[in-house]
Structures are given as structure tokens and as C-alpha cells.
Amino acid sequence: MSVAFYHDEDQKRIIEDTRAEQEARRKRDIATEIRPAVKFYRAEDYHQKYYLRQQRLLADEYKTIYPEPGMFTDSTATARVNGYLGGYGSPEQLQALLPRLGLSRNGQTRLMEQYEYRAN
């Protein structure tokens, strides 16, 4: 079962519209429940950025930039890198974003190698 949570009526409408569009496209019902967000429980820091933490060189670079655990886990750059390492995004998107991720040349090369490895 999947659930989509919303914080306000605009988000609820967007979720409902998206679900309806996908149901029409797929010609079947989608069982995703739509519920109001009540309380959010943040996972412990060691559960954050799983794919990035598997790449010690990259994780160490970011831990130098973001020495506090909360800074590391809340960084947009680390979130994006974690997503690419998890297999999300296109190579063109990553290539365009690469110079803005704060990584050294060595880190950029390593990220591209790991992204390409996971893609194949």
C-alpha cells in the first residue's frame, strides 16, 4: 500500500489530479491513499543519504563541507547526489548539475563513474 500525504488543500488537489491522470493513462485504479500530514518523524542521521554513505570518498567530501550531521542530511547537494547514486535522473541532468554540487574534480569523476556503473 502507498500513501501520499498533503499539508494543504492545494497539495491535496494536485495529488488527486495526478492520481486521476495516472488512472486514466493506465486504465486502472491506483490504490494510493491520500491523507493529511499529521506528524513527521525524522529518521536518525545514520539512516539518511544511504547511497551516498556507501561511497566513502564522496561522503567524506561532503562531511568536510557539512561537518554537522544535520547539515549533511539537510543539504540539497547531498540529496541530489544520493538520488543519482540510487539510479534516479538522467546522465544529461547529472552532467549539467555536476559543477554546482560542490565536489572536487576527483569527486565529480567518482560520482560519474558510480552513476554510470549503476546505470549499466
HUZIRA-V51627 format. One record per pair of residues at least 12 apart in sequence whose ideal C-beta (glycine too) atoms are under 7 Angstrom apart, sorted by the first residue. I is the first residue (numbers start at 1). J is the second residue. Records with the same first field share a line. If there is no record, write none. Layout:
I->J, J
//
This chain:
1->31, 33
2->32
3->32, 33, 35
4->32, 34
5->35, 36, 37
6->34, 36, 37
7->37
12->34
15->34
16->34
19->32
45->69, 73
48->73
49->73, 78, 82
51->82, 85, 86
52->78, 81, 82, 85
55->85, 110, 114
57->107, 110
58->81, 107, 110, 111
61->103, 104, 107
62->75, 78
65->102
77->101, 102
80->97, 101
81->101, 111
84->111, 115
85->114, 115, 118
87->118, 119
91->115
94->115
//
